[in-house]
Amino acid sequence: MAIIAELSERIGITLANLSILKTGKARAVRFSTLDAICAALQCQPRDLLEFAPASVSESTEAASVLDRETETAL
């Protein structure tokens, strides 16, 4: 646990939030957080992340949100 606590201090994220990321329970991660973790660990995002396909309903919902956001941006 000392390594996680040290990383928490180095990147400025709470131990609780870092634990959520570590266990895979996070629903999202900010790019600034990912950048800080990669800088501290001297790694690339691909070393930390794994693509896991969502369920069909989640994929459909995400596509709908993306379509709406794209339409309003144009």
Secondary structure, 3 states (H helix, E strand, C coil): CHHHHHHHHHHCCCHHHHHHHHHCCCCCCCHHHHHHHHHHHCCCHHHCCCCCCCCHHHHHHHHHHHHHHHHHHC
